[in-house]
Amino acid sequence: MEQARAVLDFWFGAGVRSPAVLDERLRFWFGNAADAPIRERFADLVRRAGAGELDAWADSPRRRLALILLCDQFPRNLYRGTALAFAQDAKALGLALSGMQVGADAALDPAERLFFYMPLQHAESRDAQDESVAAFRRLATEAPESLRDGFQAALRYAELHRSLIERFGRFPHRNRVLGRETTPEELAYLRGGETFGQST
C-alpha cells in the first residue's frame, strides 16, 4: 500500500482543487519534467507492474489507479521515444476497462479519473476510443465548475485521438519507434498535423 501511495502522491501531489493547481499539474504530467524523477524512483515498480508482480493492486480503486499509471503513463516518461513506452498499453487498457465495469472509477476524484481513463485514449482501437470519448465527456460534465475548462480541454484531446484512429486506424506518431512503415497520407499528416509529445 505504501508503494501505491507513493506513486499517487508523486503524480497528483496534494490534490487538484483549483484551476491554478490543475494548470501546474498539466504541465508536469504532459511535459518531460517527470522523466528523471520517475527513472530514479519508480523504474523498478514499472518493471514489476509489467511483469505482473503487482496485479493484486487491482483489488482497490486507488491501487488499481497506481497500477494503471505504472503500466500506461510512467512508461511514456521512463522510455520516452522508444517502443517500450507502449509495451504495457494492453495491460493498462484491460485494467481501465475492467475497473470501469465494477465502478472503481466512481471512487476517484476528477484528476484521478483523468488517468484512469487515459489507457482508452492511448488505445489503437475504435471501440476503446469511443469508450474514451464517452468517459471524458462524463468527466467534463461531472468535474467541479471551477475545473470545468481544464476537463473540457481533456475531452477535446480525447476527441482528437479518436479522430486519428478513425482516419488512420492507428497513431502515425508511433510508426518510427515501432518500426512501422508510414503511408503517404500519414506522412502528410505528420508534417503538418497536431503533435502530442508522447500522447500516442
N, C-alpha and C positions, 0 to 999 in steps of 0.2 A: 504493500500500500504506500509506503514511503517513496518508493521509486516512481510509482504512478503520480503521486502528488508532486514530486519534483518536476516531472515532465509538464504537468499542468501549470504549476506555479511559474515555471520558466516561460511558457508560451503565453499565458494570459495575465501574468503579473498579479496585481491586487484586484483585478476585475475591470470590466469595461462599463463604466457608469455615466460617462459624459462624452459628447462629441469630440472634445479635445483629446481625451484618452483613446477613443476609437481611432482618430486620425494618427496618433502616435503609434498605436499598435499595428495599424495597417501598413505603415512604413516599415516597421520591424518585420512583420510577417512576410511582406511581399518584396522586400529589398534583399540585400545579402548580408545584413548586419548579424543575422543569427547563424551564419555558416560556421564561423570559427568557434563560438560557444557550443554549438551542437556537436562539432567534431571533438571538442575537448571533454564534454560532459556526458554525451549521450550516444557516442558511436557504438559502444558495446551493447547498449539496450536496443538500438536499431537492429544490430545483428541478431540479437536474441529474439526480438519480435519476429523478424523474418524467418527464423529457424523454428518458430512455433513454441519456443520455450516460455512465452508469456501469455499463451492463449487463455489461461484461467482469468486473466484480467477482464475478459468479456463478460464476466458474471455480474458486473455492476456498471451502471451508465457512465460514471466518470472514469473508471478504469478502462472501460471499453473505448472512451474518447482518447485516453492517453495511448492506448494501443493503436488506434487509427492514426494518431499523429506520428507514431513511430514507424508505421508502415506506409503512410501517404505523404505527409508534409516533410518530416525530418529527412527522409532520403533525398528529397529535392534540394535541401540545403547541404547535406553531407556529401552527396555525389553529384553536385551541380555540373551539368554539361556532359554527363556520361549516361550510358544505358542503365546503370544501377539506380539512377534516380527514379526509374519507373518499375523496378523489378518486383515490388510488393504491391502494385496497384490493385491486382485482382484480389488479393487478400484484404486490403483496405476496403474495397468495394463490397465484398461479402460481409465484412463487419458492419459497415454502414447500413446495408440493406436489411440484414437480419436484425440489427438493432432497431431500425425503424419499425419493423414488423411487430416487435414486442414493446414498442413505445419508449425505448431507452432515451431517445432524443427529447422527449417531453420533460425529462428530469433536469435538463440542462438550460443554462441561460442563453440568450441570443448569440453572443460571441462564441460560446462553446458549440452551439448548433451549427454555426457557420463552418466549422472544421469537421463536425460530424458528417455534414453533407458533402464536403469537398471531394471525397473519392468519386461521387457521382459525376461531378463536374469534370473530373480528370479522366473519366472512362471513355474509351473509343467505342461507344455503343449508343445507338439511337435510343433504345429503351431507357438506359441509365440516364442519358441526357434529358429525356422527357421527365423522368423522375426528379432529376436535379432542378430543373426549372420550376416544377411544382413545389418542391421543398423550399427553394429560395424565395418563391412568391409567398408562401405561407410565412416564412421568416420575416420578410419585409413588412407583411401586414401585421404581424404579432409583435414586432420589436417596439420598445418604448418610443413614444413620439419624438423624444429628443435625439434618438439614434436612427430615426427612420431613413434619413437621407443616405447614411452610410450603407444601410442594408438594401435600399433601393439600388445603389450602385453595385452591390454584390449580385443582385438579381440581373442587372444588365450584363454583367460579365458571364453569368450562367447562360443567359440567352445567346450571347456571342459564342460561347463554347459550343452550344447546341447547333448554332448555325454552321459552324465549321464541320461538325460531324455530318450534318445534313448535306453539306456541299461536297465534302471530300471522303467521308466515311472514316476519317482518321485526322489526327493533328499533324499537319505538314511540318510543324516546328520540330517534331521528334525525328524526322526521317534521317537526318545526318547521323545522330548518335546511335540510332537503332539499325543503321546500315540499310535503310530502305531507299529505293530509287524514287526520286521526286519527279512527279509528272510535270509536263509543261504548264498546265493550269496551276498546279501547286506552286511552281517556281514563280509564276507571275504574281500570285497572291503574296508569297513571302517577300518579294521585292517591294511591295507597296502596302501590305496589309498590317493589321494590328499585331504588335508584339506583346508578349506576356511575361518576359523574364523566363520563368520556368512553369508557366501556368498549364503546360500541356502534359 
